């Protein structure tokens, strides 16, 4: 899956550590991204609009939808921009991995039920698209905190923590094993 992300980043002219704009990636694949209000301007039925707009707006984040052979993403505009970026990256993960639409079903409560494996794969892809392994390794070894990572890669601090956790463990083990890292004053010697 990382190879797919590297190819996508190359296609956008990005290095393995550059921040990625998920909206630009969607555009590069010809996938329009609409908010709910944008759907109304394109003649979406009241029934379809109500499906997404009614109830608790925190329940859903974004959806990759088939339109014949084309795809569109509908996003929840009420979320913060950093969350919306991760939502779009997640939906692009489904697209890039060519997940079929036949595994999304509605349960008796009319809530969507998902293939857990596909959701984990799309979450992994979102993480790699927004904070790739090469960037996480570099930042972990340089002692970046979650706030600094979040600001640099335009993600939430929670998203930064999710992507950095494993790499920080590796950096701490290497610092302990090879004797580099924090100096006696507590500052990092590799920042």
Backbone as a chain_set.jsonl record, in Angstrom:
{"seq": "XXXXXXXXXXXXXXXXXXXXXXXXXXXXXXXXXXXXXXXXXXXXXXXXXXXXXXXXXXXXXXXXXXXXXXXXXXXXXXXXXXXXXXXXXXXXXXXXXXXXXXXXXXXXXXXXXXXXXXXXXXXXXXXXXXXXXXXXXXXXXXXXXXXXXXXXXXXXXXXXXXXXXXXXXXXXXXXXXXXXXXXXXXXXXXX", "coords": {"N": [[0.825, -1.196, 0.0], [2.02, 1.189, 0.681], [3.591, 1.637, -1.541], [1.755, 2.401, -3.468], [0.975, 4.875, -2.449], [3.415, 6.267, -2.633], [3.709, 6.352, -5.42], [1.496, 7.945, -6.072], [2.182, 10.337, -4.792], [4.5, 10.99, -6.225], [3.319, 11.416, -8.702], [2.069, 13.822, -8.215], [4.191, 15.435, -8.048], [5.54, 15.489, -5.631], [7.829, 15.005, -2.909], [8.801, 12.16, -0.851], [8.42, 13.208, 1.691], [7.051, 15.608, 1.603], [4.233, 17.715, 2.429], [0.891, 16.741, 1.555], [-1.87, 17.69, -0.415], [-5.019, 16.593, -0.085], [-7.259, 17.311, -1.576], [-6.189, 18.194, -3.975], [-5.154, 15.781, -4.89], [-7.527, 14.343, -5.26], [-8.628, 15.889, -7.306], [-6.701, 15.437, -9.286], [-7.341, 12.862, -9.973], [-9.746, 13.199, -11.127], [-11.942, 13.325, -9.449], [-14.565, 14.92, -8.199], [-15.11, 16.94, -5.287], [-17.663, 17.506, -3.094], [-19.478, 19.561, -0.873], [-22.399, 19.358, 1.222], [-24.118, 21.497, 0.576], [-23.189, 22.12, -1.943], [-24.084, 19.955, -3.377], [-26.813, 20.426, -3.615], [-26.871, 22.491, -5.467], [-26.336, 21.074, -7.722], [-28.573, 19.694, -8.375], [-29.353, 17.537, -6.734], [-31.602, 15.216, -5.301], [-34.203, 15.983, -2.908], [-34.603, 13.919, -1.118], [-32.144, 12.509, -1.142], [-30.453, 14.549, -0.226], [-31.53, 14.968, 2.328], [-30.919, 12.546, 3.513], [-28.183, 12.758, 4.132], [-28.082, 15.221, 5.489], [-29.863, 15.297, 7.651], [-30.415, 14.778, 11.15], [-27.741, 14.017, 13.434], [-24.947, 15.81, 12.687], [-22.395, 15.002, 13.199], [-22.216, 12.32, 12.866], [-21.505, 11.333, 10.356], [-18.753, 11.64, 8.083], [-17.504, 11.749, 5.47], [-18.103, 10.571, 2.13], [-17.413, 8.308, -0.451], [-18.78, 8.095, -3.521], [-20.353, 6.176, -6.103], [-20.986, 7.178, -9.435], [-22.247, 6.021, -12.002], [-19.582, 5.1, -13.944], [-17.962, 6.936, -12.868], [-16.631, 8.69, -9.964], [-17.499, 10.454, -6.986], [-16.869, 12.561, -4.169], [-18.504, 13.243, -1.21], [-18.504, 15.576, 1.319], [-18.664, 16.362, 4.818], [-19.241, 19.468, 5.635], [-19.362, 20.7, 8.077], [-17.359, 19.932, 9.75], [-14.065, 20.523, 11.149], [-11.366, 21.933, 9.214], [-8.958, 20.4, 9.265], [-9.899, 17.881, 9.961], [-11.581, 17.375, 7.819], [-9.723, 17.18, 5.76], [-8.43, 14.781, 6.46], [-10.605, 13.076, 6.237], [-11.147, 13.191, 3.469], [-8.763, 12.118, 2.507], [-9.028, 9.535, 3.538], [-11.263, 8.573, 2.103], [-10.158, 8.695, -0.444], [-8.299, 6.71, -0.092], [-9.904, 4.394, -0.183], [-10.63, 4.583, -2.889], [-8.111, 4.471, -4.247], [-7.267, 1.936, -3.553], [-9.092, 0.488, -4.86], [-11.488, -0.453, -3.699], [-14.457, -2.317, -3.692], [-17.897, -1.276, -4.163], [-19.893, -2.927, -3.345], [-19.681, -3.931, -0.807], [-20.67, -2.207, 1.063], [-23.323, -1.773, 3.09], [-26.694, -1.15, 4.199], [-27.853, -1.246, 7.47], [-30.49, -2.507, 9.663], [-31.103, -0.269, 11.163], [-30.707, 1.71, 9.377], [-28.174, 2.712, 9.221], [-24.936, 2.853, 7.819], [-23.033, -0.074, 7.263], [-19.818, -1.394, 7.397], [-17.1, -3.029, 5.677], [-14.741, -4.185, 7.735], [-11.996, -4.71, 7.313], [-11.46, -3.321, 4.923], [-11.962, -0.721, 5.803], [-9.89, -0.379, 7.663], [-7.713, -0.539, 5.935], [-8.171, 1.744, 4.326], [-7.918, 3.716, 6.266], [-5.227, 3.375, 6.949], [-4.096, 4.118, 4.482], [-4.9, 6.822, 4.375], [-3.382, 7.854, 6.464], [-0.776, 7.43, 5.449], [-0.883, 8.966, 3.134], [-1.177, 11.578, 4.157], [0.728, 11.904, 6.289], [3.42, 10.541, 5.547], [5.435, 7.549, 6.038], [8.24, 8.068, 5.755], [8.393, 10.792, 6.389], [7.334, 10.771, 8.989], [9.268, 9.24, 10.313], [11.537, 10.913, 10.09], [10.653, 13.21, 11.507], [10.171, 12.101, 14.034], [12.745, 11.293, 14.849], [13.839, 13.779, 15.047], [12.565, 14.84, 17.163], [10.018, 16.091, 17.067], [6.979, 17.398, 18.366], [3.445, 16.549, 18.724], [1.87, 18.81, 18.109], [3.532, 20.362, 16.472], [3.938, 18.651, 14.29], [1.273, 18.399, 13.443], [0.706, 21.022, 12.64], [2.566, 21.39, 10.533], [1.736, 19.461, 8.673], [-0.927, 19.891, 8.312], [-2.979, 18.535, 9.807], [-4.994, 17.101, 12.453], [-4.039, 17.179, 15.955], [-4.52, 14.735, 17.091], [-4.513, 13.034, 14.882], [-1.873, 13.367, 14.113], [-0.607, 12.203, 16.339], [-1.453, 9.54, 16.019], [-0.084, 8.803, 13.671], [2.558, 9.194, 14.416], [3.225, 7.703, 16.647], [4.362, 4.987, 16.541], [6.777, 5.518, 15.238], [8.015, 7.23, 17.009], [8.54, 5.509, 19.131], [10.437, 3.842, 17.919], [12.458, 5.787, 17.493], [13.074, 6.497, 20.135], [14.041, 4.048, 21.111], [16.301, 3.731, 19.466], [17.761, 5.985, 20.254], [18.282, 5.319, 22.904], [19.731, 2.93, 22.59], [21.936, 3.697, 21.003], [22.889, 5.921, 22.221], [22.25, 8.614, 21.613], [20.267, 11.613, 21.389], [18.354, 13.063, 23.851], [19.983, 15.663, 25.579], [21.961, 16.467, 28.513], [20.713, 18.724, 29.426], [18.187, 18.329, 28.733], [17.339, 19.019, 26.244], [16.926, 18.187, 22.796], [19.47, 16.58, 20.969], [19.401, 16.18, 18.299], [17.725, 17.846, 16.904]], "CA": [[0.0, 0.0, 0.0], [2.911, 2.356, 0.685], [4.052, 1.857, -2.907], [0.693, 3.152, -4.138], [1.071, 6.252, -1.961], [4.615, 6.87, -3.224], [3.394, 6.638, -6.822], [0.569, 9.081, -6.1], [2.947, 11.522, -4.408], [5.342, 11.296, -7.389], [2.438, 11.964, -9.733], [1.767, 15.216, -7.866], [5.454, 16.159, -7.964], [5.919, 15.616, -4.222], [8.818, 14.079, -2.356], [8.19, 11.295, 0.17], [8.187, 13.901, 2.963], [6.273, 16.833, 1.407], [2.794, 17.662, 2.738], [0.031, 16.447, 0.41], [-3.218, 18.246, -0.382], [-5.907, 15.531, -0.582], [-8.165, 17.859, -2.584], [-5.432, 18.182, -5.23], [-5.1, 14.388, -5.333], [-8.858, 14.017, -5.784], [-8.746, 16.571, -8.599], [-5.823, 14.749, -10.24], [-8.033, 11.641, -10.397], [-11.041, 13.562, -11.696], [-12.993, 13.075, -8.458], [-15.006, 16.163, -7.573], [-15.457, 16.891, -3.865], [-18.779, 18.4, -2.841], [-20.148, 19.652, 0.411], [-23.839, 19.151, 1.045], [-24.719, 22.628, -0.129], [-22.79, 21.986, -3.338], [-24.938, 18.953, -4.015], [-28.094, 21.051, -3.954], [-26.679, 23.266, -6.689], [-26.231, 20.137, -8.843], [-29.843, 19.025, -8.591], [-29.555, 16.325, -5.936], [-32.973, 15.146, -4.802], [-34.406, 16.315, -1.499], [-34.435, 12.685, -0.349], [-30.704, 12.253, -0.995], [-29.91, 15.595, 0.643], [-31.999, 14.706, 3.692], [-30.202, 11.38, 4.037], [-26.916, 13.209, 4.701], [-28.194, 16.433, 6.295], [-30.717, 15.168, 8.836], [-29.843, 14.119, 12.325], [-26.498, 14.498, 14.016], [-23.959, 15.997, 11.616], [-21.113, 14.398, 13.562], [-22.297, 10.89, 12.607], [-20.812, 10.986, 9.125], [-17.648, 12.54, 7.747], [-17.402, 11.867, 4.02], [-18.48, 9.344, 1.438], [-17.036, 8.126, -1.853], [-20.001, 7.589, -4.147], [-20.274, 5.883, -7.538], [-21.943, 7.773, -10.37], [-21.886, 5.254, -13.188], [-18.177, 4.7, -13.8], [-17.268, 8.036, -12.189], [-16.704, 8.744, -8.502], [-17.517, 11.77, -6.345], [-16.783, 12.522, -2.708], [-19.343, 14.201, -0.496], [-17.904, 15.785, 2.63], [-19.41, 17.077, 5.849], [-18.619, 20.781, 5.757], [-19.417, 21.219, 9.446], [-16.146, 19.524, 10.456], [-12.885, 21.376, 11.024], [-10.615, 21.681, 7.975], [-7.999, 19.301, 9.428], [-10.643, 16.618, 9.909], [-12.059, 17.195, 6.454], [-8.581, 16.699, 4.965], [-8.233, 13.348, 6.744], [-11.771, 12.384, 5.68], [-10.962, 13.073, 2.023], [-7.671, 11.155, 2.316], [-9.591, 8.211, 3.822], [-12.089, 8.172, 0.957], [-9.232, 8.435, -1.538], [-7.722, 5.396, 0.185], [-10.825, 3.407, -0.771], [-10.53, 4.688, -4.347], [-6.799, 4.013, -4.716], [-7.193, 0.489, -3.348], [-10.158, -0.078, -5.686], [-12.476, -1.174, -2.9], [-15.766, -2.378, -4.371], [-19.004, -0.656, -3.45], [-20.876, -3.926, -2.946], [-19.507, -4.313, 0.6], [-21.298, -1.206, 1.913], [-24.746, -2.102, 3.191], [-27.441, -0.445, 5.24], [-28.424, -2.131, 8.466], [-31.895, -2.265, 9.982], [-31.238, 1.091, 11.688], [-30.38, 2.556, 8.229], [-26.797, 3.177, 9.297], [-24.081, 2.052, 6.949], [-22.153, -1.053, 7.889], [-18.667, -1.453, 6.519], [-16.121, -4.1, 5.734], [-13.735, -3.707, 8.686], [-10.671, -4.775, 6.691], [-11.35, -2.208, 3.984], [-11.876, 0.525, 6.573], [-8.526, -0.304, 8.205], [-6.829, -0.239, 4.812], [-8.376, 3.141, 3.942], [-7.338, 4.526, 7.341], [-3.78, 3.298, 6.75], [-3.779, 4.935, 3.308], [-5.045, 8.236, 4.747], [-2.196, 8.191, 7.248], [0.394, 7.485, 4.571], [-1.023, 10.106, 2.234], [-1.023, 12.856, 4.857], [2.019, 11.894, 6.998], [4.049, 9.284, 5.13], [6.421, 6.942, 6.929], [9.535, 8.768, 5.682], [8.253, 12.05, 7.128], [7.154, 10.436, 10.407], [10.583, 8.831, 10.838], [12.377, 12.113, 10.192], [10.153, 14.066, 12.594], [10.371, 11.402, 15.312], [14.163, 11.364, 15.201], [14.153, 15.174, 15.347], [11.857, 15.205, 18.387], [8.844, 16.94, 16.869], [5.791, 17.031, 19.135], [2.236, 16.411, 17.896], [1.411, 20.114, 17.634], [4.394, 20.775, 15.363], [3.604, 17.762, 13.168], [-0.07, 18.765, 12.991], [0.785, 22.296, 11.919], [3.33, 21.213, 9.297], [1.044, 18.581, 7.724], [-2.337, 20.289, 8.288], [-3.82, 17.482, 10.373], [-5.27, 17.321, 13.874], [-3.001, 16.63, 16.832], [-4.837, 13.32, 17.265], [-4.041, 12.354, 13.685], [-0.413, 13.381, 14.227], [-0.257, 11.19, 17.342], [-1.685, 8.225, 15.419], [0.972, 8.516, 12.703], [3.901, 9.339, 14.988], [3.442, 6.839, 17.815], [5.316, 3.906, 16.282], [8.084, 6.063, 14.878], [8.625, 7.763, 18.236], [9.07, 4.355, 19.863], [11.689, 3.484, 17.226], [13.457, 6.833, 17.749], [13.495, 6.375, 21.538], [14.881, 2.845, 21.227], [17.589, 4.022, 18.832], [18.477, 6.939, 21.111], [18.75, 4.568, 24.066], [20.715, 1.939, 22.167], [23.137, 4.291, 20.426], [23.346, 7.009, 23.075], [22.005, 9.988, 21.159], [18.927, 12.075, 21.733], [18.272, 14.14, 24.831], [21.228, 16.021, 26.261], [21.786, 16.6, 29.962], [19.817, 19.842, 29.696], [16.839, 17.91, 28.357], [17.024, 19.359, 24.864], [17.283, 17.152, 21.843], [20.708, 16.849, 20.262], [19.22, 15.92, 16.881], [16.64, 18.7, 16.384]], "C": [[0.872, 1.263, 0.0], [3.407, 2.675, -0.724], [3.026, 2.674, -3.694], [0.782, 4.618, -3.735], [2.285, 6.95, -2.577], [4.383, 7.229, -4.692], [2.481, 7.859, -6.944], [1.297, 10.377, -5.778], [3.847, 11.955, -5.572], [4.519, 11.95, -8.487], [2.055, 13.41, -9.483], [3.043, 16.061, -7.768], [5.946, 16.366, -6.543], [7.004, 14.617, -3.853], [8.111, 13.19, -1.332], [7.911, 11.986, 1.507], [7.388, 15.192, 2.819], [4.84, 16.655, 1.897], [1.985, 17.472, 1.457], [-1.326, 17.091, 0.628], [-4.17, 17.183, -0.932], [-6.904, 16.03, -1.625], [-7.482, 17.889, -3.949], [-5.328, 16.761, -5.778], [-6.443, 13.954, -5.906], [-9.034, 14.642, -7.173], [-7.899, 15.879, -9.667], [-6.462, 13.466, -10.772], [-9.416, 11.925, -10.969], [-12.205, 13.288, -10.76], [-13.398, 14.405, -7.836], [-15.361, 15.929, -6.098], [-16.532, 17.943, -3.632], [-19.128, 18.401, -1.367], [-21.628, 19.461, 0.163], [-24.496, 20.273, 0.257], [-24.387, 22.568, -1.626], [-23.635, 20.98, -4.084], [-26.279, 19.55, -4.435], [-27.994, 21.83, -5.263], [-26.587, 22.371, -7.921], [-27.478, 19.279, -9.008], [-30.047, 17.718, -7.838], [-30.965, 16.358, -5.345], [-33.037, 15.516, -3.327], [-34.197, 15.094, -0.613], [-32.962, 12.379, -0.101], [-30.07, 13.275, -0.068], [-30.278, 15.332, 2.096], [-31.266, 13.531, 4.328], [-28.911, 11.81, 4.731], [-27.089, 14.348, 5.705], [-28.967, 16.25, 7.586], [-29.987, 14.468, 9.966], [-28.543, 14.771, 12.755], [-25.427, 14.6, 12.932], [-22.597, 15.406, 11.96], [-21.072, 12.905, 13.238], [-21.527, 10.494, 11.355], [-19.784, 12.053, 8.785], [-17.564, 12.803, 6.257], [-17.8, 10.533, 3.41], [-17.985, 9.41, 0.003], [-18.227, 7.445, -2.512], [-19.782, 7.298, -5.625], [-21.359, 6.639, -8.298], [-21.636, 7.162, -11.727], [-20.465, 4.754, -13.003], [-17.353, 5.788, -13.105], [-17.422, 7.911, -10.674], [-16.771, 10.198, -8.067], [-17.353, 11.543, -4.844], [-17.695, 13.607, -2.177], [-18.748, 14.326, 0.896], [-18.824, 16.582, 3.54], [-18.685, 18.388, 6.124], [-18.614, 21.322, 7.183], [-18.187, 20.837, 10.261], [-15.021, 20.524, 10.234], [-12.095, 20.983, 9.776], [-9.639, 20.51, 8.124], [-8.705, 17.951, 9.392], [-11.139, 16.343, 8.494], [-10.936, 16.684, 5.554], [-8.348, 15.207, 5.212], [-9.404, 12.525, 6.208], [-11.593, 12.147, 4.177], [-9.855, 12.06, 1.733], [-8.161, 9.729, 2.548], [-10.409, 7.717, 2.622], [-11.221, 7.904, -0.265], [-8.522, 7.099, -1.343], [-8.591, 4.284, -0.382], [-10.687, 3.396, -2.295], [-9.216, 4.081, -4.851], [-6.627, 2.508, -4.572], [-8.291, -0.259, -4.099], [-11.125, -0.945, -4.888], [-13.826, -1.164, -3.613], [-16.854, -1.734, -3.506], [-20.013, -1.68, -2.941], [-20.74, -4.35, -1.487], [-20.072, -3.289, 1.569], [-22.789, -1.503, 1.919], [-25.385, -1.241, 4.267], [-28.041, -1.476, 6.183], [-29.873, -1.784, 8.738], [-32.131, -0.86, 10.511], [-30.888, 2.142, 10.625], [-29.001, 3.206, 8.338], [-25.953, 2.257, 8.431], [-23.223, 1.118, 7.789], [-21.046, -1.345, 6.895], [-17.879, -2.731, 6.693], [-14.956, -3.587, 6.578], [-12.329, -3.703, 8.082], [-10.466, -3.604, 5.742], [-11.235, -0.87, 4.71], [-10.478, 0.705, 7.167], [-7.536, 0.044, 7.098], [-6.941, 1.229, 4.401], [-7.802, 4.085, 5.0], [-5.815, 4.535, 7.237], [-3.366, 4.2, 5.585], [-3.881, 6.427, 3.623], [-3.826, 8.694, 5.536], [-0.966, 8.345, 6.385], [0.315, 8.644, 3.589], [-0.682, 11.411, 2.946], [0.282, 12.977, 5.637], [2.702, 10.576, 6.664], [5.138, 8.836, 6.093], [7.743, 7.704, 6.927], [9.494, 10.077, 6.472], [8.126, 11.778, 8.622], [8.481, 10.029, 11.04], [11.467, 10.05, 11.076], [11.954, 12.965, 11.38], [10.345, 13.409, 13.955], [11.819, 11.502, 15.76], [14.619, 12.789, 15.49], [13.334, 15.703, 16.526], [10.649, 16.111, 18.23], [7.697, 16.464, 17.749], [4.569, 17.025, 18.207], [1.762, 17.742, 17.327], [2.232, 20.574, 16.424], [4.111, 19.936, 14.117], [2.257, 18.172, 12.572], [-0.042, 20.054, 12.173], [1.477, 22.122, 10.567], [2.557, 20.426, 8.241], [-0.463, 18.828, 7.662], [-3.281, 19.159, 8.675], [-4.11, 17.836, 11.823], [-4.121, 16.752, 14.712], [-3.258, 15.151, 17.092], [-4.341, 12.502, 16.081], [-2.517, 12.272, 13.713], [0.053, 12.305, 15.21], [-0.378, 9.785, 16.758], [-0.531, 7.849, 14.481], [2.369, 8.483, 13.321], [4.228, 8.313, 16.064], [4.511, 5.769, 17.577], [6.708, 4.421, 15.977], [8.782, 6.681, 16.086], [9.221, 6.638, 19.079], [10.393, 3.926, 19.235], [12.789, 4.493, 17.525], [13.978, 6.743, 19.181], [14.392, 5.155, 21.743], [16.264, 3.083, 20.624], [18.413, 4.977, 19.688], [19.061, 6.224, 22.321], [19.894, 3.621, 23.687], [22.036, 2.579, 21.734], [23.616, 5.54, 21.168], [23.196, 8.402, 22.509], [20.592, 10.363, 21.55], [18.994, 13.206, 22.71], [19.637, 14.39, 25.472], [20.957, 16.144, 27.751], [20.836, 17.726, 30.306], [18.375, 19.498, 29.324], [16.466, 18.279, 26.939], [17.522, 18.257, 23.936], [18.573, 17.546, 21.123], [20.594, 16.575, 18.769], [18.106, 16.744, 16.283], [17.067, 19.496, 15.201]], "O": [[0.512, 2.276, -0.601], [3.618, 3.839, -1.064], [3.394, 3.536, -4.492], [0.677, 5.505, -4.583], [2.188, 8.103, -2.998], [4.811, 8.289, -5.15], [2.677, 8.703, -7.819], [1.058, 11.401, -6.417], [3.945, 13.145, -5.872], [4.955, 12.91, -9.122], [1.749, 14.147, -10.421], [2.987, 17.248, -7.446], [6.687, 17.311, -6.273], [7.083, 13.525, -4.416], [6.956, 13.437, -0.986], [7.24, 11.415, 2.367], [7.073, 15.821, 3.829], [4.285, 15.561, 1.794], [2.354, 17.986, 0.401], [-1.871, 17.044, 1.731], [-4.136, 16.896, -2.128], [-7.35, 15.254, -2.471], [-8.124, 17.636, -4.969], [-5.404, 16.554, -6.989], [-6.49, 13.27, -6.929], [-9.529, 13.995, -8.096], [-8.325, 15.748, -10.814], [-6.163, 13.034, -11.885], [-10.172, 10.999, -11.262], [-13.325, 13.047, -11.21], [-12.652, 14.961, -7.03], [-15.846, 14.862, -5.721], [-16.339, 19.121, -3.933], [-19.078, 17.367, -0.701], [-22.065, 19.408, -0.987], [-25.326, 20.029, -0.619], [-25.213, 22.925, -2.466], [-23.879, 21.128, -5.282], [-26.812, 19.212, -5.492], [-28.925, 21.825, -6.068], [-26.741, 22.85, -9.045], [-27.449, 18.258, -9.696], [-30.838, 16.877, -8.266], [-31.452, 17.414, -4.941], [-32.058, 15.38, -2.593], [-33.683, 15.205, 0.5], [-32.575, 12.032, 1.015], [-29.247, 12.926, 0.778], [-29.44, 15.459, 2.989], [-31.021, 13.522, 5.535], [-28.576, 11.291, 5.796], [-26.329, 14.439, 6.669], [-28.739, 16.995, 8.539], [-29.068, 13.677, 9.752], [-28.291, 15.94, 12.465], [-25.046, 13.595, 12.332], [-21.73, 15.318, 11.091], [-20.012, 12.285, 13.324], [-20.951, 9.407, 11.311], [-19.93, 13.218, 9.155], [-17.553, 13.957, 5.828], [-17.829, 9.505, 4.086], [-18.119, 10.431, -0.67], [-18.633, 6.355, -2.111], [-19.116, 8.062, -6.324], [-22.503, 6.724, -7.852], [-20.862, 7.716, -12.508], [-20.166, 4.066, -12.027], [-16.18, 5.579, -12.793], [-18.233, 7.13, -10.176], [-16.177, 11.072, -8.699], [-17.661, 10.47, -4.326], [-17.66, 14.748, -2.637], [-18.514, 13.327, 1.575], [-19.651, 17.371, 3.082], [-17.638, 18.404, 6.77], [-17.929, 22.305, 7.465], [-17.988, 21.366, 11.355], [-15.023, 21.274, 9.259], [-12.151, 19.835, 9.336], [-9.504, 19.707, 7.201], [-8.169, 16.984, 8.851], [-11.113, 15.202, 8.032], [-11.172, 15.848, 4.682], [-8.096, 14.456, 4.27], [-9.209, 11.391, 5.771], [-11.851, 11.053, 3.675], [-9.986, 11.238, 0.825], [-7.756, 8.812, 1.833], [-10.256, 6.576, 2.186], [-11.506, 6.99, -1.04], [-8.179, 6.43, -2.318], [-8.083, 3.342, -0.989], [-10.633, 2.333, -2.913], [-9.219, 3.271, -5.777], [-5.93, 1.876, -5.365], [-8.41, -1.479, -3.991], [-11.529, -2.02, -5.33], [-14.279, -0.119, -4.082], [-16.737, -1.663, -2.283], [-20.907, -1.324, -2.174], [-21.605, -5.063, -0.978], [-19.97, -3.474, 2.781], [-23.438, -1.485, 0.873], [-24.706, -0.681, 5.127], [-28.658, -2.45, 5.751], [-30.426, -0.875, 8.119], [-33.218, -0.307, 10.342], [-30.785, 3.328, 10.938], [-28.706, 4.155, 7.613], [-26.211, 1.059, 8.323], [-22.754, 1.473, 8.871], [-21.295, -1.521, 5.702], [-17.975, -3.417, 7.71], [-14.261, -2.654, 6.175], [-11.558, -2.775, 8.324], [-9.414, -2.966, 5.757], [-10.494, 0.012, 4.278], [-9.943, 1.814, 7.173], [-6.62, 0.838, 7.311], [-5.929, 1.885, 4.154], [-7.26, 5.138, 4.663], [-5.183, 5.576, 7.416], [-2.399, 4.955, 5.691], [-3.039, 7.211, 3.184], [-3.301, 9.784, 5.307], [-0.193, 9.286, 6.563], [1.337, 9.24, 3.248], [0.024, 12.254, 2.394], [0.888, 14.049, 5.649], [2.581, 9.603, 7.41], [5.687, 9.631, 6.856], [8.308, 7.958, 7.991], [10.463, 10.425, 7.148], [8.739, 12.471, 9.435], [8.784, 10.423, 12.166], [12.071, 10.194, 12.139], [12.794, 13.396, 12.171], [10.65, 14.093, 14.931], [12.089, 11.768, 16.932], [15.665, 12.993, 16.106], [13.407, 16.889, 16.847], [10.289, 16.827, 19.165], [7.465, 15.261, 17.869], [4.653, 17.443, 17.053], [1.301, 17.799, 16.186], [1.679, 21.112, 15.465], [4.054, 20.47, 13.009], [2.114, 18.279, 11.354], [-0.695, 20.152, 11.134], [1.011, 22.659, 9.562], [2.702, 20.687, 7.047], [-1.193, 18.062, 7.032], [-4.247, 18.863, 7.971], [-3.527, 18.778, 12.36], [-3.331, 15.942, 14.227], [-2.312, 14.388, 17.293], [-3.811, 11.405, 16.256], [-1.938, 11.238, 13.379], [1.007, 11.579, 14.931], [0.491, 8.94, 16.976], [-0.059, 6.712, 14.497], [3.262, 7.814, 12.801], [5.401, 8.082, 16.357], [5.465, 5.669, 18.348], [7.703, 3.835, 16.402], [10.01, 6.657, 16.173], [10.288, 6.802, 19.671], [11.364, 3.675, 19.948], [13.929, 4.107, 17.784], [15.176, 6.894, 19.421], [15.386, 5.225, 22.465], [17.276, 2.685, 21.201], [19.623, 4.801, 19.831], [20.195, 6.488, 22.719], [20.899, 3.535, 24.393], [23.114, 2.076, 22.051], [24.622, 6.144, 20.795], [23.949, 9.299, 22.891], [19.815, 9.517, 21.992], [19.63, 14.223, 22.433], [20.344, 13.457, 25.852], [19.826, 15.941, 28.194], [20.209, 17.7, 31.365], [17.458, 20.281, 29.571], [15.395, 17.902, 26.464], [18.432, 17.5, 24.275], [18.746, 18.696, 20.72], [21.576, 16.718, 18.04], [17.579, 16.375, 15.234], [16.273, 20.259, 14.651]]}, "num_chains": 1, "name": "protein.A"}
